[in-house]
Amino acid sequence: MNPETPAQRLDKAVALSRVMLQAAEVGDWNELARLEQERAACLARIPSDQNYAEGLREVLLLNEEITRCALISRDAAADTWTHRLRALRGANAYLDTARG
C-alpha cells in the first residue's frame, strides 16, 4: 500500500471540506465534527509550500461558508431559546397571578 502524497491529502481535505459544508447546510453538526477531525489529520500532514496554496485557499473559503452556516444556526437557536424563555416567564406570571 502506497502512502498518500501531500497533494492527495490536500485533495482529500478539500473533498472533506465540501462534505462538511453540506453537513453544515443541513445542520448535521455531529457529522460535521466527525469530518473535521478527519480533515484536520489530512491538513496536519501537508507541508507549508507554495505548491499547495491554491488547495489550502479553497479549504479556507469552504471553511468560511461552514462558519457562516454555524452562525446562522446559532442565531436561530438563540432566537428559539429567547422565545421559549419569554413564554415560560409569561406562564409563570400567569400562574403567580392566578394563585393570588
N, C-alpha and C positions, 0 to 999 in steps of 0.2 A: 504494500500500500504506500503510495507516494504522499508525503506531507503536502499540505496546501501551501501554495506560494502566497506572498503578501498580496499580490493582485487578486488571487482567488478569494482570500479572506476579506479583502475590501469589497469585492463584488457581492460576497455573501452578506456583508454588513449593510450594503445598500439595499439588497433584496429584503433583508430583515427589517430595515427601516421602513420600507414600503408596506410590509405586512403590519408593522407596528402602527403606522398611520391608519390603516384600515381598521385595526382593533380600536384605536382611539376614536375614530369617527362613529363607531357603533357603541362606544362606552364599555368595551371589554377590557377593563383595567387589569384584571388578573392575567389575561393573556399578554397584554402589553408589558407587564412587569417580567413575565417569563421570557418574552422575546428580548427584552432589554438586557437581561443577563447574558443571553446567548450572543447578542450583538457586541456587548462590552468585551467578551472574550475574543471576538474576532478583531475588534479595533485595538485591543491592547497589544496585539502581535503585528501591527503594521508599522514599519519604520517611518520616522519623520523624514520624508523625502518628497521633493517636488513632483516626482512621478505619480504620487498618489493624491495630489492636491485636488484634482477635479472630483474624484470619488468622495473624498472627505468633505468637500464643499456640498455635494449632493446629500450626504448624510446630515450635515448641519441644516440644510434647507428643509429636509424632511422632519428633522427634529423640531424646527420652529413651528411647523404645522401641527406636529403632535402636541407641543406645548400649547398652541392656540386652542386645540380641541380640549385639552385638560382644563384650561382656564374657563372656557365656556361651560364645561361640565361642572366645574367647581362653583361658578356663579349660579348656575341653575340649582345646584344642591343647596347653596346658601339661601336662595330665594324660597325654595320649598321649606327649608328649616324655619325661616323667618315667618312664613305664613302659618305654619303649624304652631309655632310658639305663640303667635297672636291669637290663634283660635283657642289654644289652651288657656291663655290668660283671660280671654273673653268668657270661656266656660267656667273658669274658676271665679271670676267676678259675678257671674250669674248665680252660681251656687252659693257664694257668700251672701249675696242679696236675698236669695230665696230662704236661706237659713235664718236670716233676720238679725 
